[in-house]
Amino acid sequence: MRLRAPRIEPVDIDRLDEEQQQALAPFTNPDNKVGGGRVLNIFRTLAHAPKALNAFLGWGSYVLSRRNALPEREREMVILRTGWLCRSGYEFAQHTRIGKDCGLTDAEIARIKAGPDAEGWTDLESAMLRAADELVADHFVSDATWKALTELGDKGRMDLVFTVGQYTQVSMILNSFGIQLEDGDRPDPDLDCA
């Protein structure tokens, strides 16, 4: 974690104004099942800007949905690599749990930290991780990596760029606002750098 305390405190769920209530309704409304009735610290923090939160949720729901051409497991690999490269302890903790739910093993998560040249990746998996590296470092996928991603097709390559872009932004938000881990989440010791 970059910061040991939030720079922007999460809103108090019991003291929301009307706009904040509407923005957080997908999480707080008992008829909705988003988040299991739990409002994560990221959303409670973004509720300070309810209109931005609404837009953020719209785009984020695309990236995390089946509309994204990347299979769930591979999507989570790319998200974890992006969170790792951005040094986002919150992101890495959240998506370690989500990645395991999507089939990633502890060994694979350790290899994600090692990067695209670690032994054990398929050619496509390595290319996906390399694309994340290139996008975070240079905001561009090289011709060689683009070609190695051919199996994904144009939509899959677009969705890979969308995913890395979304989670680079999310990591900037988490790191800069000092959003703290959720109760029960543990920081990766390699990202606990505060």
C-alpha positions in Angstrom: 0.0 0.0 0.0 1.3 3.4 -0.9 -0.5 5.2 1.9 -1.4 4.0 5.4 -4.4 6.3 5.6 -6.8 7.7 3.1 -6.3 11.1 1.6 -10.0 11.2 0.9 -12.1 9.5 3.5 -14.9 7.1 2.2 -18.4 8.5 2.7 -20.3 7.4 5.7 -23.1 5.2 4.4 -25.5 6.5 7.1 -24.9 10.2 6.0 -25.3 10.1 2.2 -26.9 13.0 0.3 -29.5 12.1 -2.4 -27.0 12.0 -5.3 -24.7 9.7 -3.3 -27.6 7.5 -2.4 -28.5 7.1 -6.1 -24.9 6.5 -7.1 -24.5 3.8 -4.5 -27.9 2.2 -4.9 -26.6 -0.7 -6.9 -24.7 -1.7 -3.8 -27.0 -0.6 -1.0 -30.4 -1.4 -2.5 -31.5 -4.8 -1.0 -33.2 -5.7 -4.4 -29.8 -5.4 -6.2 -27.2 -8.1 -5.8 -24.1 -6.1 -6.8 -21.3 -6.4 -4.3 -23.3 -8.7 -2.0 -24.7 -5.8 -0.1 -21.2 -4.5 0.7 -20.0 -1.1 -0.5 -16.3 -1.3 -1.1 -14.0 1.5 0.0 -13.3 2.5 -3.6 -17.0 3.1 -4.3 -17.5 4.9 -1.0 -14.6 7.2 -1.8 -15.7 7.8 -5.4 -19.2 8.7 -4.0 -17.8 12.1 -3.2 -18.2 12.6 -7.0 -21.5 10.8 -7.7 -21.7 11.6 -11.4 -18.1 10.5 -12.0 -18.9 7.3 -10.0 -21.9 6.6 -12.3 -19.8 6.9 -15.4 -17.0 4.9 -13.8 -19.4 2.0 -13.0 -20.8 2.0 -16.5 -17.4 1.5 -18.1 -16.1 -0.8 -15.4 -19.1 -3.1 -15.8 -18.2 -3.5 -19.5 -14.6 -4.4 -18.7 -15.7 -7.0 -16.1 -18.5 -8.4 -18.1 -18.9 -11.2 -20.7 -19.1 -8.4 -23.3 -15.3 -8.2 -22.9 -13.9 -10.7 -25.4 -11.1 -11.8 -23.0 -11.9 -14.9 -21.1 -12.3 -14.3 -17.3 -9.1 -16.0 -16.3 -7.0 -14.1 -18.9 -8.7 -10.8 -18.1 -7.8 -11.3 -14.5 -4.2 -12.0 -15.5 -4.0 -8.7 -17.3 -5.7 -6.8 -14.5 -3.3 -8.3 -11.9 -0.3 -7.5 -14.1 -1.5 -3.9 -14.5 -2.1 -3.6 -10.7 1.3 -5.0 -10.1 3.1 -2.7 -12.5 1.2 0.3 -11.0 2.2 -0.8 -7.5 -1.5 -0.8 -6.4 -1.8 -2.9 -3.3 -5.6 -2.5 -3.1 -6.0 -3.5 -6.8 -3.7 -6.5 -6.5 -5.4 -7.7 -3.3 -8.9 -7.4 -4.7 -8.1 -9.1 -8.0 -6.0 -11.8 -6.4 -9.2 -13.0 -4.8 -11.2 -12.4 -8.0 -8.5 -14.1 -10.1 -8.6 -17.2 -7.9 -12.4 -17.3 -8.3 -11.8 -17.3 -12.1 -9.3 -20.2 -12.0 -5.9 -18.6 -11.3 -3.6 -20.5 -8.9 -1.2 -19.1 -6.3 1.6 -20.2 -8.5 0.2 -18.3 -11.5 -0.3 -15.2 -9.5 3.3 -15.4 -8.4 4.3 -15.8 -12.1 2.2 -12.8 -13.0 4.4 -10.7 -10.7 7.5 -12.2 -12.5 6.1 -11.1 -15.8 5.7 -12.3 -19.4 9.1 -14.1 -19.5 8.4 -16.3 -16.6 8.4 -20.0 -17.4 5.0 -21.7 -17.8 3.0 -19.2 -19.8 1.6 -20.1 -23.2 2.7 -17.9 -26.1 -0.6 -16.1 -26.0 -0.6 -15.6 -22.2 3.0 -14.3 -22.4 1.9 -11.9 -25.2 -1.0 -10.6 -23.1 1.2 -9.9 -20.1 3.8 -8.3 -22.4 1.1 -6.0 -23.9 0.2 -4.9 -20.3 3.8 -4.2 -19.7 4.1 -2.1 -22.9 0.9 -0.2 -22.3 1.8 0.7 -18.7 5.4 1.7 -19.6 4.9 3.3 -23.1 1.1 3.5 -23.7 1.6 1.5 -26.9 1.6 -2.1 -28.0 4.6 -2.9 -30.1 4.1 -4.5 -33.6 5.7 -7.8 -32.4 3.3 -8.1 -29.4 0.3 -7.0 -31.5 1.1 -9.8 -34.0 1.5 -12.3 -31.1 -2.0 -11.4 -30.0 -3.6 -12.3 -33.3 -5.5 -15.2 -31.8 -7.6 -12.7 -29.8 -8.9 -11.0 -33.0 -9.4 -7.3 -33.3 -12.2 -7.2 -30.6 -10.0 -9.1 -28.1 -7.0 -6.9 -28.7 -9.2 -3.8 -28.3 -10.6 -5.3 -25.0 -7.1 -6.0 -23.8 -6.1 -2.3 -24.3 -9.4 -1.2 -22.7 -8.8 -3.5 -19.7 -5.2 -2.3 -19.1 -6.4 1.3 -19.5 -9.2 0.9 -17.1 -7.1 -0.7 -14.4 -4.2 1.8 -14.9 -6.8 4.5 -14.1 -8.2 2.5 -11.2 -4.7 2.0 -9.8 -4.0 5.8 -10.1 -7.3 6.5 -8.2 -6.5 3.9 -5.5 -2.9 5.0 -5.0 -3.5 8.7 -5.1 -6.6 8.8 -2.9 -5.1 6.4 -0.4 -8.0 4.0 -0.6 -7.4 1.3 2.1 -7.9 -2.4 1.8 -11.2 -3.9 2.7 -11.6 -5.7 6.0 -10.2 -9.2 5.5 -7.9 -8.4 2.6 -4.2 -8.7 3.1 -1.6 -6.6 1.3 0.9 -8.4 -0.9 4.1 -8.1 1.0 5.9 -7.0 -2.2 3.5 -4.1 -2.6 3.3 -3.0 1.1 5.6 -0.1 0.5 4.3 2.7 2.7 
